[in-house]
């Protein structure tokens, strides 16, 4: 049998380790990762090995040659342009004339390939994916297979709402050569995104073999360190080339350890090293070849590559040091810091935790390095949560953070692009906005700076000014010390998760383009845009209909700015308005105000002008699902053949109303960005129907005017419209679930389903005769959310409790 090692990876998340080194050449236990893979293949009798190359291919060729020194025959296949995982293997098609193994050159594993190959043949499979179980599957390809191993579905790098299993693709496959005939030579093609879905659709024999052997995808610096800790914990044996001089202390040939050096295991010390008296190397350390470590140096839980000189008195804690680095006297470097090749760190410098220093940099004496030099890779921290970006002012979100984030955001656009930045009246929001704008300007993107506004106004400005996107900064509704930042695309909708990841990648890598002084773009200040916004709302409404059936409305908001916009706008179109500033919790006072002023209804608008809640004359509160049902009804009755977009959690009565009024319903994922995207339907807000529903649900000011217009045109009152909405019974609950068990919970629920129909649009939804239940892992907290609907309140509650009990049982069965 033959094998292909995919070794074209650039390894950007491992920088600075991979600045001038292909990812498969990164050392693990003092050998390139790919050497461990070659040894694994040889162990299972596979010696005819092809290697696909792209990034720095000569580094791999120079090290491995024809493979004779490693007991194998190597054949190289270089890509001129990226071909994807399957495309790169197709590039070696002439070599692959029999069943073959595909394995990644940058993962560490001791998978029993013989067992997997036997499984492949026993199932008469065309393609067998080797699978494993992981605690947190977000960065992997999640796979769902039946009890026989036949694959039923998979999804690359899901969000928590998409996680339907904790079983993931290891990137190791056993394939029949004819699968390469499914796509043309030279075309970019991916195994998990293209080939396997195609085979699944064609009902080809496609199986998954679940291994319980060790596997680690060394995708980032945390995983790289963890792989070494796993070696020391005996999860995989890679220490055959060393002599164990004491229990847990493995040493290479030619190494001198002076008598008074203090070495405690487990640790590895490579070849031809010198460890001086009074130096201390403690547990979980890997020291490479040709290193000199002087006295009074202390090293703990660190990985040090080759040919480094660590001078007297230095402290190294939980760090990675690449090749040919010189630490002068009394340098201190702390957890998760990385020093690239050929750096010089001068006397008494301090490298703070998490700092990345690119190759060939010089750090001044006594310097305290608290940010990356010059580029870096910050690991295992995301910026965006379920609903955009948020954080405590000057703790999570500082001016320095804002300017770097602005540069990262600007980097996803071409030079000369234009974006909008806006904020509420809060001083802290303005501070973030200005720092963010500076970062955008630094990468050559033009900025339109809008004075104190609301998110809906900023969305409108993006379209009015025809810019590529924008942000709006606001205070959190529940914490005055917390900022929230809305990122918007060219349609004014929330950006997609794909765009969020682009921004995160640019931010963590700090791989920003920098402009010369002449290339810095303009900062355009616009001070009166709210007037354009109000005018656009009023220009799109039938004011005559409103004046002939005027409404008396009570406006409530915690924001005086919101009230100052809404009250004159409604008065201009003939409404009678009373208003006061309050939170929505003052329901009793709101109802009293309706009775006292004989108002037709009250409208509560949040401080950022996005969320609208209504209270009718009878005291009914119209918000959440009932408000969505109201706006859906208005859509159906106002426009023939309307298409209404609702999240998967919306009540089923919306479909019933659609049937009654000849409308259509499209269900989406639960996130606001998913709903917005479908509502706008990529039409840049130019389709009136799409704009109408978007405004009703995401612009409280415009939405309120649209509802008033509907009531006046139909000469009806809000309470009467609410009576037209069928009753529904929805339950919403949440349950604590550790991060590492979310995938297991979803997989077990799917596996143990009875006769329920299952939908995997977002989370897992079980549909039964009397209702439905949706289990959705939360993206920001260690919990699962459970939504249910039933024919009665009791049924909805019982369905919820049934699944809460199931989740508790799964969590407690470890």
Secondary structure as GFF3:
##gff-version 3
##sequence-region A 1 814
A	DSSP	beta_strand	2	6	.	.	.	ID=ss1
A	DSSP	three_ten_helix	12	14	.	.	.	ID=ss2
A	DSSP	three_ten_helix	23	25	.	.	.	ID=ss3
A	DSSP	beta_strand	27	28	.	.	.	ID=ss4
A	DSSP	beta_strand	31	32	.	.	.	ID=ss5
A	DSSP	alpha_helix	33	43	.	.	.	ID=ss6
A	DSSP	beta_strand	48	53	.	.	.	ID=ss7
A	DSSP	alpha_helix	57	64	.	.	.	ID=ss8
A	DSSP	three_ten_helix	68	70	.	.	.	ID=ss9
A	DSSP	beta_strand	73	78	.	.	.	ID=ss10
A	DSSP	alpha_helix	84	90	.	.	.	ID=ss11
A	DSSP	three_ten_helix	93	95	.	.	.	ID=ss12
A	DSSP	beta_strand	100	104	.	.	.	ID=ss13
A	DSSP	beta_strand	107	109	.	.	.	ID=ss14
A	DSSP	alpha_helix	113	122	.	.	.	ID=ss15
A	DSSP	beta_strand	127	133	.	.	.	ID=ss16
A	DSSP	beta_strand	141	145	.	.	.	ID=ss17
A	DSSP	beta_strand	151	156	.	.	.	ID=ss18
A	DSSP	three_ten_helix	160	162	.	.	.	ID=ss19
A	DSSP	beta_strand	167	175	.	.	.	ID=ss20
A	DSSP	three_ten_helix	177	182	.	.	.	ID=ss21
A	DSSP	pi_helix	191	195	.	.	.	ID=ss22
A	DSSP	alpha_helix	196	201	.	.	.	ID=ss23
A	DSSP	beta_strand	206	210	.	.	.	ID=ss24
A	DSSP	beta_strand	215	217	.	.	.	ID=ss25
A	DSSP	alpha_helix	221	232	.	.	.	ID=ss26
A	DSSP	beta_strand	243	246	.	.	.	ID=ss27
A	DSSP	beta_strand	249	251	.	.	.	ID=ss28
A	DSSP	beta_strand	256	257	.	.	.	ID=ss29
A	DSSP	beta_strand	262	263	.	.	.	ID=ss30
A	DSSP	beta_strand	267	269	.	.	.	ID=ss31
A	DSSP	beta_strand	274	275	.	.	.	ID=ss32
A	DSSP	beta_strand	280	281	.	.	.	ID=ss33
A	DSSP	beta_strand	285	287	.	.	.	ID=ss34
A	DSSP	beta_strand	292	293	.	.	.	ID=ss35
A	DSSP	beta_strand	298	300	.	.	.	ID=ss36
A	DSSP	beta_strand	303	304	.	.	.	ID=ss37
A	DSSP	beta_strand	309	310	.	.	.	ID=ss38
A	DSSP	beta_strand	315	317	.	.	.	ID=ss39
A	DSSP	beta_strand	320	321	.	.	.	ID=ss40
A	DSSP	beta_strand	326	327	.	.	.	ID=ss41
A	DSSP	beta_strand	332	333	.	.	.	ID=ss42
A	DSSP	beta_strand	338	339	.	.	.	ID=ss43
A	DSSP	beta_strand	344	345	.	.	.	ID=ss44
A	DSSP	beta_strand	350	351	.	.	.	ID=ss45
A	DSSP	beta_strand	356	357	.	.	.	ID=ss46
A	DSSP	beta_strand	362	363	.	.	.	ID=ss47
A	DSSP	beta_strand	368	369	.	.	.	ID=ss48
A	DSSP	beta_strand	389	392	.	.	.	ID=ss49
A	DSSP	alpha_helix	399	411	.	.	.	ID=ss50
A	DSSP	beta_strand	418	423	.	.	.	ID=ss51
A	DSSP	alpha_helix	427	442	.	.	.	ID=ss52
A	DSSP	beta_strand	446	450	.	.	.	ID=ss53
A	DSSP	alpha_helix	455	465	.	.	.	ID=ss54
A	DSSP	beta_strand	469	476	.	.	.	ID=ss55
A	DSSP	beta_strand	479	488	.	.	.	ID=ss56
A	DSSP	alpha_helix	497	509	.	.	.	ID=ss57
A	DSSP	three_ten_helix	517	519	.	.	.	ID=ss58
A	DSSP	beta_strand	523	526	.	.	.	ID=ss59
A	DSSP	alpha_helix	529	539	.	.	.	ID=ss60
A	DSSP	alpha_helix	543	548	.	.	.	ID=ss61
A	DSSP	beta_strand	552	557	.	.	.	ID=ss62
A	DSSP	alpha_helix	560	572	.	.	.	ID=ss63
A	DSSP	beta_strand	576	581	.	.	.	ID=ss64
A	DSSP	alpha_helix	587	597	.	.	.	ID=ss65
A	DSSP	beta_strand	601	605	.	.	.	ID=ss66
A	DSSP	beta_strand	612	616	.	.	.	ID=ss67
A	DSSP	beta_strand	621	622	.	.	.	ID=ss68
A	DSSP	alpha_helix	624	638	.	.	.	ID=ss69
A	DSSP	beta_strand	643	647	.	.	.	ID=ss70
A	DSSP	alpha_helix	653	660	.	.	.	ID=ss71
A	DSSP	beta_strand	664	668	.	.	.	ID=ss72
A	DSSP	alpha_helix	672	680	.	.	.	ID=ss73
A	DSSP	alpha_helix	688	698	.	.	.	ID=ss74
A	DSSP	alpha_helix	700	713	.	.	.	ID=ss75
A	DSSP	alpha_helix	718	723	.	.	.	ID=ss76
A	DSSP	beta_strand	729	736	.	.	.	ID=ss77
A	DSSP	three_ten_helix	739	741	.	.	.	ID=ss78
A	DSSP	alpha_helix	742	751	.	.	.	ID=ss79
A	DSSP	beta_strand	757	759	.	.	.	ID=ss80
A	DSSP	beta_strand	764	768	.	.	.	ID=ss81
A	DSSP	beta_strand	771	777	.	.	.	ID=ss82
A	DSSP	beta_strand	783	790	.	.	.	ID=ss83
A	DSSP	alpha_helix	793	812	.	.	.	ID=ss84
###
